[in-house]
Amino acid sequence: MRIIIIEIKNKTVKLILKKGEKTLDETVFSQEENISQKLLPFFDEILKRNNLMPEDVEQINIDTDLEENYTSRRIAQAFVNSFDYFKSVKNAN
């Protein structure tokens, strides 16, 4: 099972690709950079480096020390919600 974890901690954003407990790849950028402009390109980059398509990822999780009212957390949650919707539509067809 391949999952991606969006980790937002210590003013750093990491996208971590895992298969089971094993970390396959990760990419990092500063939280001070615009997360809304960086999240999707870095997601695409990690998929391309590992020869994966979005449907090859079973789920995306968020691991953060931010409270729910922080914009970075909300953007990450919106990204996860969009991915979940994509998966549900893809599975319905």
Secondary structure, DSSP 8 states (H G I E B T S, - for coil): -EEEEEEEETTEEEEEEEETTEEEEEEEEETTS-HHHHHHHHHHHHHHHTT--GGG--EEEEEESS-TTSHHHHHHHHHHHHHHHHHHHHHH-
